[in-house]
């Protein structure tokens, strides 16, 4: 259910995985209409409404002549009928996890299948609007898709609730804090480099990203221009590297770049200065100390940086 205290959160006593039809036949309609669809065609509606689960078991045992299978059938049917707003259903479609909370009674449809309304439809986003893409979800959760039945408990219940509520596990929170501290240290280390070593660092960063250095000029200056090419596309880029930068120097080099027709892109790189890193400049990519520290960390160059200044 959705709680409103200082901010909105979603809580649940149970998290269930559901397949929306054989081979996903009900997925698109269910997601669009905000409904839960469930098979087990022909299950006596009166028995389910009365909560006569032994009777439901007997019905399916007569069909299957397999007491174990009938028990599994009955448990899944019961879960669908008895789930309330304190239950979250999840399903996977279009490379995303969708979630919803059931609402109201179960309706038997003319074809013998069943449907239920949901509290506010299906969502594939967290409460803050982050898309729940499958490639960003834990394998502990994704493995539930291997379940061969229709409804089952989700073992990674706490993980699902944290993701929906945009909460981090203690382990992830600790890792993010350690990463933040390391990135701050990387910025401080960059500022200890000579301008020649800073140019070399930038060359290594771009090389690790697939760019190939074509030439460099101005080696006797503190401002170093790098010319790069991306072999996969043939794109050519001009990189202006400055140890210290200001808005006036940025405007100066942007003007020079726009006068030239040789390059497809321009990068303006610095580690010290008063330029906002989120500043938008048409045709120019700004890489200041914070963005650089992330790139250095991601390309594995933090060890090289430490050795250079130690």
C-alpha positions as CSV (number, residue, x, y, z in Angstrom):
1,X,0.0,0.0,0.0
2,X,1.0,3.6,-0.4
3,X,1.9,5.5,2.8
4,X,2.1,9.2,3.1
5,X,4.2,10.5,5.9
6,X,7.0,13.0,5.0
7,X,6.9,11.5,1.6
8,X,5.2,8.8,-0.4
9,X,6.4,5.3,0.0
10,X,5.1,1.9,-1.1
11,X,4.9,-1.0,1.5
12,X,3.8,-4.5,1.1
13,X,3.4,-7.7,3.2
14,X,3.9,-9.8,0.1
15,X,5.3,-9.6,-3.4
16,X,4.1,-12.0,-6.0
17,X,5.3,-12.7,-9.6
18,X,2.5,-13.3,-12.2
19,X,2.7,-14.3,-15.8
20,X,0.1,-12.4,-17.8
21,X,-1.1,-15.3,-20.0
22,X,0.5,-18.1,-21.8
23,X,3.5,-16.7,-23.8
24,X,2.5,-13.2,-22.6
25,X,-0.8,-13.2,-24.5
26,X,-2.5,-10.8,-22.1
27,X,0.6,-8.6,-21.4
28,X,-0.1,-5.6,-23.6
29,X,-3.9,-5.4,-22.9
30,X,-3.4,-5.9,-19.1
31,X,-0.6,-3.2,-18.9
32,X,-2.7,-0.8,-21.0
33,X,-6.0,-1.4,-19.1
34,X,-4.4,-1.5,-15.7
35,X,-5.8,-5.0,-14.9
36,X,-4.5,-8.3,-13.6
37,X,-5.4,-11.3,-15.8
38,X,-5.3,-14.8,-14.7
39,X,-6.1,-18.1,-16.3
40,X,-7.2,-21.4,-14.7
41,X,-10.2,-21.4,-16.9
42,X,-13.3,-23.0,-15.5
43,X,-12.4,-22.8,-11.8
44,X,-15.7,-22.6,-10.0
45,X,-16.2,-19.0,-9.1
46,X,-18.6,-19.7,-6.2
47,X,-16.0,-21.9,-4.5
48,X,-13.4,-19.2,-4.7
49,X,-15.7,-16.5,-3.4
50,X,-16.7,-18.7,-0.5
51,X,-13.1,-19.5,0.3
52,X,-13.7,-23.2,-0.2
53,X,-10.2,-24.0,-1.2
54,X,-10.6,-27.7,-0.4
55,X,-13.4,-27.7,-3.0
56,X,-11.1,-25.9,-5.5
57,X,-8.4,-28.5,-4.8
58,X,-10.9,-31.3,-5.4
59,X,-12.0,-29.7,-8.7
60,X,-8.5,-29.6,-10.1
61,X,-7.5,-32.9,-8.7
62,X,-10.4,-34.4,-10.6
63,X,-9.1,-32.8,-13.8
64,X,-5.4,-33.7,-13.3
65,X,-5.6,-36.9,-11.2
66,X,-2.4,-35.5,-9.5
67,X,-2.9,-34.4,-5.9
68,X,0.5,-32.5,-5.9
69,X,-0.4,-30.6,-9.1
70,X,-3.9,-29.8,-7.7
71,X,-2.3,-28.4,-4.6
72,X,-0.1,-26.1,-6.6
73,X,-3.0,-25.0,-8.7
74,X,-5.1,-24.3,-5.6
75,X,-2.4,-22.2,-4.0
76,X,-2.0,-20.0,-7.1
77,X,-5.7,-19.5,-7.5
78,X,-6.0,-18.7,-3.8
79,X,-3.1,-16.2,-4.0
80,X,-4.9,-14.4,-6.9
81,X,-8.2,-14.2,-5.1
82,X,-6.9,-13.3,-1.6
83,X,-4.3,-10.8,-2.5
84,X,-5.2,-7.3,-1.3
85,X,-3.7,-3.8,-1.6
86,X,-0.9,-4.9,0.8
87,X,0.3,-7.2,-2.0
88,X,2.5,-6.1,-4.9
89,X,2.3,-8.1,-8.1
90,X,5.3,-7.9,-10.5
91,X,5.7,-9.0,-14.1
92,X,8.2,-8.6,-16.8
93,X,7.5,-7.2,-20.3
94,X,9.3,-5.2,-22.9
95,X,12.6,-5.5,-21.0
96,X,11.1,-3.9,-17.9
97,X,9.7,-4.8,-14.6
98,X,6.1,-3.7,-14.1
99,X,4.4,-3.6,-10.7
100,X,0.9,-3.0,-9.4
101,X,-1.4,-3.5,-6.3
102,X,-4.7,-5.4,-6.7
103,X,-8.0,-3.8,-6.0
104,X,-11.6,-5.1,-5.7
105,X,-13.0,-8.6,-6.4
106,X,-12.1,-11.1,-8.9
107,X,-14.3,-11.3,-12.0
108,X,-14.9,-14.5,-14.0
109,X,-14.8,-13.6,-17.7
110,X,-16.9,-15.2,-20.4
111,X,-13.9,-17.3,-21.7
112,X,-13.5,-18.8,-18.2
113,X,-10.4,-16.7,-17.3
114,X,-10.3,-14.1,-14.5
115,X,-9.5,-10.5,-14.0
116,X,-8.9,-7.9,-11.2
117,X,-8.6,-4.2,-11.1
118,X,-5.5,-2.5,-9.7
119,X,-5.1,0.4,-7.4
120,X,-3.5,2.7,-9.9
121,X,-2.6,0.6,-12.9
122,X,0.7,-1.0,-13.8
123,X,3.9,1.0,-13.5
124,X,7.4,0.3,-14.8
125,X,8.9,3.2,-12.8
126,X,10.0,3.9,-9.3
127,X,8.2,6.5,-7.2
128,X,10.8,9.1,-8.4
129,X,10.2,8.1,-12.0
130,X,13.3,6.0,-12.7
131,X,12.6,3.3,-15.3
132,X,12.8,-0.3,-13.9
133,X,14.8,-1.7,-16.9
134,X,15.6,-5.4,-16.7
135,X,19.3,-4.7,-17.5
136,X,19.5,-2.6,-14.3
137,X,17.9,-5.2,-12.0
138,X,19.5,-7.9,-9.9
139,X,19.6,-11.5,-11.1
140,X,18.1,-12.5,-7.7
141,X,14.9,-10.9,-8.9
142,X,15.1,-11.7,-12.6
143,X,15.4,-15.5,-12.0
144,X,11.8,-15.6,-10.9
145,X,10.9,-15.4,-14.6
146,X,12.0,-19.1,-14.8
147,X,9.0,-20.1,-12.7
148,X,6.9,-22.5,-14.8
149,X,3.6,-21.8,-13.2
150,X,1.5,-18.6,-13.1
151,X,1.9,-17.0,-9.6
152,X,4.7,-17.4,-7.1
153,X,6.3,-15.6,-4.2
154,X,9.2,-13.3,-5.0
155,X,12.1,-14.2,-2.8
156,X,13.8,-10.8,-3.4
157,X,10.8,-9.0,-1.8
158,X,12.9,-6.5,0.1
159,X,14.9,-5.7,-3.0
160,X,11.7,-5.0,-5.0
161,X,10.4,-2.6,-2.3
162,X,13.7,-0.8,-2.2
163,X,13.8,-0.4,-5.9
164,X,10.3,0.9,-6.1
165,X,10.9,3.3,-3.2
166,X,14.3,4.5,-4.7
167,X,16.1,3.2,-1.5
168,X,19.6,1.8,-1.4
169,X,20.7,-1.3,0.5
170,X,23.2,-0.5,3.3
171,X,25.9,-2.2,1.1
172,X,25.2,-0.1,-1.9
173,X,24.9,3.1,0.2
174,X,28.3,2.4,1.7
175,X,29.8,1.8,-1.8
176,X,28.4,5.0,-3.2
177,X,29.8,7.0,-0.2
178,X,33.2,5.4,-0.8
179,X,33.0,6.2,-4.5
180,X,32.1,9.8,-3.7
181,X,35.1,10.2,-1.4
182,X,37.4,8.6,-4.0
183,X,36.1,11.0,-6.8
184,X,36.8,14.0,-4.5
185,X,40.3,12.6,-4.0
186,X,40.8,12.2,-7.8
187,X,39.9,15.9,-8.3
188,X,42.5,16.9,-5.7
189,X,45.1,14.6,-7.3
190,X,44.5,16.0,-10.8
191,X,45.3,19.5,-9.5
192,X,48.8,18.3,-8.5
193,X,49.7,17.3,-12.1
194,X,51.9,19.4,-14.3
195,X,50.1,20.7,-17.4
196,X,52.1,18.1,-19.5
197,X,50.9,15.3,-17.3
198,X,47.4,16.6,-17.3
199,X,47.5,16.6,-21.1
200,X,48.7,13.0,-21.0
201,X,46.0,12.0,-18.6
202,X,43.3,13.5,-20.9
203,X,44.9,11.6,-23.8
204,X,44.6,8.4,-21.8
205,X,41.0,9.0,-20.9
206,X,40.0,9.6,-24.5
207,X,42.0,6.6,-25.7
208,X,40.3,4.4,-23.2
209,X,37.0,5.6,-24.7
210,X,37.9,4.6,-28.2
211,X,39.3,7.9,-29.5
212,X,42.7,7.9,-31.3
213,X,45.1,10.8,-31.0
214,X,46.1,12.3,-34.3
215,X,48.2,15.2,-33.3
216,X,49.0,17.7,-30.6
217,X,50.2,21.3,-30.9
218,X,51.3,24.0,-28.5
219,X,53.5,21.8,-26.3
220,X,55.2,24.9,-24.9
221,X,51.9,26.3,-23.6
222,X,49.8,25.6,-20.6
223,X,46.9,25.2,-23.0
224,X,47.2,22.1,-25.1
225,X,45.1,21.3,-28.2
226,X,44.6,17.7,-29.0
227,X,43.2,16.4,-32.3
228,X,41.4,13.1,-32.1
229,X,39.6,10.7,-34.4
230,X,37.0,8.1,-33.6
231,X,38.0,5.1,-35.9
232,X,34.5,3.5,-35.9
233,X,32.8,6.6,-37.4
234,X,35.7,8.7,-38.7
235,X,34.5,11.6,-36.5
236,X,37.2,14.2,-35.8
237,X,37.3,16.2,-32.6
238,X,39.3,19.1,-31.2
239,X,40.1,19.0,-27.5
240,X,41.1,22.1,-25.6
241,X,42.9,21.1,-22.4
242,X,43.4,23.7,-19.7
243,X,44.7,23.3,-16.2
244,X,42.7,26.4,-15.2
245,X,39.8,27.8,-17.1
246,X,37.4,30.7,-17.0
247,X,34.3,31.7,-18.8
248,X,36.2,34.2,-20.9
249,X,38.7,31.5,-22.0
250,X,35.8,29.1,-22.8
251,X,34.1,31.7,-25.0
252,X,37.4,32.5,-26.7
253,X,38.0,28.9,-27.8
254,X,34.4,28.2,-28.6
255,X,34.6,31.2,-31.0
256,X,37.7,29.7,-32.6
257,X,36.0,26.3,-33.0
258,X,33.0,27.8,-34.7
259,X,35.2,29.5,-37.2
260,X,36.9,26.3,-38.2
261,X,35.2,23.7,-40.3
262,X,37.7,20.9,-39.8
263,X,36.2,19.3,-36.7
264,X,32.9,17.6,-36.0
265,X,33.1,18.2,-32.2
266,X,34.9,20.1,-29.6
267,X,35.7,19.1,-26.0
268,X,36.7,21.7,-23.5
269,X,38.6,20.1,-20.5
270,X,39.8,21.7,-17.3
271,X,40.4,20.7,-13.6
272,X,40.3,24.2,-12.0
273,X,38.0,27.1,-12.7
274,X,34.7,28.8,-12.2
275,X,32.8,27.3,-15.2
276,X,29.6,25.5,-14.3
277,X,29.9,22.0,-15.5
278,X,26.3,21.8,-16.5
279,X,26.6,24.8,-18.7
280,X,25.2,24.2,-22.2
281,X,27.2,25.3,-25.2
282,X,26.1,24.3,-28.7
283,X,28.5,21.9,-30.3
284,X,30.8,21.8,-27.3
285,X,31.1,19.1,-24.6
286,X,32.4,20.5,-21.3
287,X,34.4,18.2,-19.1
288,X,35.2,19.8,-15.7
289,X,36.7,18.2,-12.6
290,X,33.6,16.3,-11.5
291,X,32.9,14.7,-14.9
292,X,36.6,14.0,-15.3
293,X,36.9,12.3,-12.0
294,X,34.0,10.0,-13.0
295,X,35.7,9.2,-16.3
296,X,39.0,8.5,-14.6
297,X,37.4,6.2,-12.2
298,X,35.4,4.4,-14.9
299,X,38.4,4.0,-17.2
300,X,40.6,2.6,-14.4
301,X,43.1,5.4,-14.5
302,X,43.0,6.3,-10.8
303,X,46.0,4.1,-10.1
304,X,48.0,5.8,-12.8
305,X,47.0,9.2,-11.4
306,X,48.1,8.2,-7.9
307,X,51.5,7.0,-9.1
308,X,52.1,10.2,-11.1
309,X,51.7,12.5,-8.1
310,X,53.2,10.3,-5.4
